[in-house]
Amino acid sequence: MLPLDSRPLLRSAAAVAAVLALAGCAGQSTAAAPASAPASSSTVTVDNCGTIVELDAPPQRVITIKSTSTEMLLALGLGDRIVGTAFQDGPLPADLQQAGAGLPSLSDKVPSEEAVLQQEPDLVYGGWESNFSADGAGERGELQSLGVATYVSPSACKEPGYQPDPLTWDEVFREVGEAGSLFGAQDAASALIAEQRAMVSGVTPDSRGLSALWYSSGSDTPYVGAGIGAPQMMLDTLGLTNIAADVHDTWTPLGWEAVVDADPDVIVLVDATWNTAQSKMDRLASDPATADLTAVKNKRYLVIPFPAGEAGVRNAPATVDLAAQLADLQF
């Protein structure tokens, strides 16, 4: 645990007051419950990316960082517990827009520790481990010392033994179940898992032996879905062979020469506000090297919103949608 005076300087009196109040609460809690006291029978404990998260009661004031964490809570019917969102990757899907209407935004990117503490959360739910740092939302150990629990989407763990290798549907649904336990929403989690398992089971893999490129971003060098993350899992379900499957990572840069050599039958385009699917189509069609790709010449594109390509509750419905798009392509 870092000493309090090693943290980045807080930039407002309100933030300082929040830190002191939280530190005071933490001290009172320690005095009331000695370290040797047994845990409550209702305590939920999980090993989350190597950090032990122990909750005596379901969190009631939650900050979500990244779309995956926000949409997880909304899908579990817990939107009323979100006191702040940050670093959202795009609009909410249609089925969650009403539940997520009016959620307060703390920052377009990773919020500062000051902004986090001002909301007096009892848990911060991050989509990436990198969200928690001294120059970000705060380091996990320090936030814990101030009475603020933290949780990272398990699919985003990077430590050996914690990162899913490869990501599977079972792992995606395990996070749903774990979140249900942490937030006291086990019934909602079980129902959501059953619903999404049925979605995935209903997808018939394409049997034509088609290859695909998952093109996320980049111009000079494309950044693509590799062999162990959500894109690979979804492509496998669709029956498509990922041309970057042999790269042992979730995402990877892949030279255009390799793309041209592979000449994929289909290109999955990630549609992001900062790098739209249309901008990628234009780039592919305007470059002489890629304009001759089979998929480009025949406009064999599948489009997916950026948040749906990161492991979470949008993967299953997005895979169903991609399957429908694939069935509509002409070969």
SULBEL-V99726 format. One record per residue. N is the residue number from 1. SS is DSSP state (helix for helix, strand for strand, loop for the rest). Layout:
n=N ss=SS
n=N ss=SS
//
This chain:
n=1 ss=loop
n=2 ss=loop
n=3 ss=loop
n=4 ss=helix
n=5 ss=helix
n=6 ss=helix
n=7 ss=loop
n=8 ss=loop
n=9 ss=loop
n=10 ss=loop
n=11 ss=loop
n=12 ss=loop
n=13 ss=helix
n=14 ss=helix
n=15 ss=helix
n=16 ss=helix
n=17 ss=helix
n=18 ss=helix
n=19 ss=helix
n=20 ss=helix
n=21 ss=helix
n=22 ss=helix
n=23 ss=helix
n=24 ss=helix
n=25 ss=helix
n=26 ss=helix
n=27 ss=helix
n=28 ss=helix
n=29 ss=helix
n=30 ss=helix
n=31 ss=helix
n=32 ss=helix
n=33 ss=loop
n=34 ss=loop
n=35 ss=loop
n=36 ss=loop
n=37 ss=loop
n=38 ss=loop
n=39 ss=loop
n=40 ss=loop
n=41 ss=loop
n=42 ss=loop
n=43 ss=loop
n=44 ss=strand
n=45 ss=strand
n=46 ss=strand
n=47 ss=strand
n=48 ss=strand
n=49 ss=loop
n=50 ss=loop
n=51 ss=strand
n=52 ss=strand
n=53 ss=strand
n=54 ss=strand
n=55 ss=strand
n=56 ss=loop
n=57 ss=loop
n=58 ss=loop
n=59 ss=loop
n=60 ss=loop
n=61 ss=loop
n=62 ss=strand
n=63 ss=strand
n=64 ss=strand
n=65 ss=strand
n=66 ss=loop
n=67 ss=helix
n=68 ss=helix
n=69 ss=helix
n=70 ss=helix
n=71 ss=helix
n=72 ss=helix
n=73 ss=helix
n=74 ss=helix
n=75 ss=helix
n=76 ss=loop
n=77 ss=loop
n=78 ss=loop
n=79 ss=helix
n=80 ss=helix
n=81 ss=helix
n=82 ss=strand
n=83 ss=strand
n=84 ss=strand
n=85 ss=strand
n=86 ss=strand
n=87 ss=loop
n=88 ss=loop
n=89 ss=loop
n=90 ss=loop
n=91 ss=loop
n=92 ss=loop
n=93 ss=loop
n=94 ss=helix
n=95 ss=helix
n=96 ss=helix
n=97 ss=helix
n=98 ss=helix
n=99 ss=helix
n=100 ss=helix
n=101 ss=loop
n=102 ss=loop
n=103 ss=loop
n=104 ss=loop
n=105 ss=strand
n=106 ss=strand
n=107 ss=strand
n=108 ss=loop
n=109 ss=loop
n=110 ss=loop
n=111 ss=loop
n=112 ss=loop
n=113 ss=helix
n=114 ss=helix
n=115 ss=helix
n=116 ss=helix
n=117 ss=helix
n=118 ss=helix
n=119 ss=loop
n=120 ss=loop
n=121 ss=loop
n=122 ss=loop
n=123 ss=strand
n=124 ss=strand
n=125 ss=strand
n=126 ss=strand
n=127 ss=loop
n=128 ss=loop
n=129 ss=helix
n=130 ss=helix
n=131 ss=helix
n=132 ss=loop
n=133 ss=loop
n=134 ss=loop
n=135 ss=loop
n=136 ss=loop
n=137 ss=loop
n=138 ss=loop
n=139 ss=loop
n=140 ss=helix
n=141 ss=helix
n=142 ss=helix
n=143 ss=helix
n=144 ss=helix
n=145 ss=helix
n=146 ss=loop
n=147 ss=loop
n=148 ss=loop
n=149 ss=strand
n=150 ss=strand
n=151 ss=strand
n=152 ss=strand
n=153 ss=loop
n=154 ss=helix
n=155 ss=helix
n=156 ss=helix
n=157 ss=loop
n=158 ss=loop
n=159 ss=loop
n=160 ss=loop
n=161 ss=loop
n=162 ss=loop
n=163 ss=loop
n=164 ss=loop
n=165 ss=loop
n=166 ss=loop
n=167 ss=loop
n=168 ss=loop
n=169 ss=helix
n=170 ss=helix
n=171 ss=helix
n=172 ss=helix
n=173 ss=helix
n=174 ss=helix
n=175 ss=helix
n=176 ss=helix
n=177 ss=helix
n=178 ss=helix
n=179 ss=helix
n=180 ss=helix
n=181 ss=helix
n=182 ss=helix
n=183 ss=loop
n=184 ss=loop
n=185 ss=loop
n=186 ss=helix
n=187 ss=helix
n=188 ss=helix
n=189 ss=helix
n=190 ss=helix
n=191 ss=helix
n=192 ss=helix
n=193 ss=helix
n=194 ss=helix
n=195 ss=helix
n=196 ss=helix
n=197 ss=helix
n=198 ss=helix
n=199 ss=helix
n=200 ss=helix
n=201 ss=helix
n=202 ss=loop
n=203 ss=loop
n=204 ss=loop
n=205 ss=loop
n=206 ss=loop
n=207 ss=loop
n=208 ss=loop
n=209 ss=loop
n=210 ss=loop
n=211 ss=strand
n=212 ss=strand
n=213 ss=strand
n=214 ss=strand
n=215 ss=strand
n=216 ss=strand
n=217 ss=strand
n=218 ss=loop
n=219 ss=loop
n=220 ss=loop
n=221 ss=loop
n=222 ss=strand
n=223 ss=strand
n=224 ss=strand
n=225 ss=strand
n=226 ss=loop
n=227 ss=loop
n=228 ss=loop
n=229 ss=loop
n=230 ss=helix
n=231 ss=helix
n=232 ss=helix
n=233 ss=helix
n=234 ss=helix
n=235 ss=helix
n=236 ss=helix
n=237 ss=helix
n=238 ss=helix
n=239 ss=loop
n=240 ss=loop
n=241 ss=strand
n=242 ss=strand
n=243 ss=loop
n=244 ss=loop
n=245 ss=loop
n=246 ss=loop
n=247 ss=loop
n=248 ss=loop
n=249 ss=loop
n=250 ss=loop
n=251 ss=strand
n=252 ss=strand
n=253 ss=strand
n=254 ss=strand
n=255 ss=loop
n=256 ss=helix
n=257 ss=helix
n=258 ss=helix
n=259 ss=helix
n=260 ss=helix
n=261 ss=helix
n=262 ss=helix
n=263 ss=loop
n=264 ss=loop
n=265 ss=loop
n=266 ss=strand
n=267 ss=strand
n=268 ss=strand
n=269 ss=strand
n=270 ss=strand
n=271 ss=strand
n=272 ss=strand
n=273 ss=loop
n=274 ss=loop
n=275 ss=strand
n=276 ss=loop
n=277 ss=helix
n=278 ss=helix
n=279 ss=helix
n=280 ss=helix
n=281 ss=helix
n=282 ss=helix
n=283 ss=helix
n=284 ss=helix
n=285 ss=helix
n=286 ss=helix
n=287 ss=loop
n=288 ss=helix
n=289 ss=helix
n=290 ss=helix
n=291 ss=helix
n=292 ss=loop
n=293 ss=loop
n=294 ss=helix
n=295 ss=helix
n=296 ss=helix
n=297 ss=helix
n=298 ss=loop
n=299 ss=loop
n=300 ss=loop
n=301 ss=strand
n=302 ss=strand
n=303 ss=strand
n=304 ss=strand
n=305 ss=strand
n=306 ss=helix
n=307 ss=helix
n=308 ss=helix
n=309 ss=helix
n=310 ss=loop
n=311 ss=loop
n=312 ss=loop
n=313 ss=loop
n=314 ss=loop
n=315 ss=helix
n=316 ss=helix
n=317 ss=helix
n=318 ss=helix
n=319 ss=helix
n=320 ss=helix
n=321 ss=helix
n=322 ss=helix
n=323 ss=helix
n=324 ss=helix
n=325 ss=helix
n=326 ss=helix
n=327 ss=helix
n=328 ss=helix
n=329 ss=loop
n=330 ss=loop
n=331 ss=loop
//
